[in-house]
Amino acid sequence: CDYGGGEKEKNELGAIQKRWKTLHKNNPDKERRQGRCPLTPEEVGLMLRALGYGSDVHIYVASGEVYGGEETLRPLKALFPNFYSKDTIATKEELGPFLLFSSRMAALDFIVCDESDV
């Protein structure tokens, strides 16, 4: 999936996707029109607002690095300033025993999401 970011985005996403050996080649425009692409952070924010969530809601992002980094996250953070991730709610020392194990990091995300209201 790509999001209209031009040739630069297509090249960057293509390089990322090459790491996934089982990923098959699709038409990104068709996939996006059919709702098969993840929402952008801004789209997530707009959807949550449309569902009635106010700016006082606490958002926890359960993921690794978000494509586009802070620039991509800026619209979501503007809508929902109470924005958190593992890195913002735990110290490096607290995360230390989990950092080398992706399944343990995913388990931390699961626990936080399971205890969340949204």
Secondary structure in CASP SS format (residue, H / E / C, confidence):
PFRMAT SS
TARGET T0000
AUTHOR 0000-0000-0000
METHOD secondary structure of the structure
MODEL  1
C C 1.00
D C 1.00
Y C 1.00
G C 1.00
G C 1.00
G H 1.00
E H 1.00
K H 1.00
E H 1.00
K H 1.00
N H 1.00
E H 1.00
L H 1.00
G H 1.00
A H 1.00
I H 1.00
Q H 1.00
K C 1.00
R C 1.00
W C 1.00
K C 1.00
T C 1.00
L C 1.00
H C 1.00
K C 1.00
N C 1.00
N C 1.00
P H 1.00
D H 1.00
K H 1.00
E H 1.00
R H 1.00
R H 1.00
Q C 1.00
G C 1.00
R C 1.00
C C 1.00
P C 1.00
L C 1.00
T C 1.00
P H 1.00
E H 1.00
E H 1.00
V H 1.00
G H 1.00
L H 1.00
M H 1.00
L H 1.00
R H 1.00
A H 1.00
L C 1.00
G C 1.00
Y C 1.00
G C 1.00
S C 1.00
D C 1.00
V C 1.00
H E 1.00
I E 1.00
Y E 1.00
V C 1.00
A C 1.00
S C 1.00
G C 1.00
E C 1.00
V C 1.00
Y C 1.00
G C 1.00
G H 1.00
E H 1.00
E H 1.00
T H 1.00
L H 1.00
R H 1.00
P H 1.00
L H 1.00
K H 1.00
A H 1.00
L H 1.00
F C 1.00
P C 1.00
N E 1.00
F E 1.00
Y E 1.00
S C 1.00
K H 1.00
D H 1.00
T H 1.00
I H 1.00
A C 1.00
T C 1.00
K H 1.00
E H 1.00
E H 1.00
L H 1.00
G C 1.00
P C 1.00
F C 1.00
L C 1.00
L C 1.00
F C 1.00
S H 1.00
S H 1.00
R H 1.00
M H 1.00
A H 1.00
A H 1.00
L H 1.00
D H 1.00
F H 1.00
I H 1.00
V H 1.00
C H 1.00
D H 1.00
E H 1.00
S C 1.00
D C 1.00
V C 1.00
END
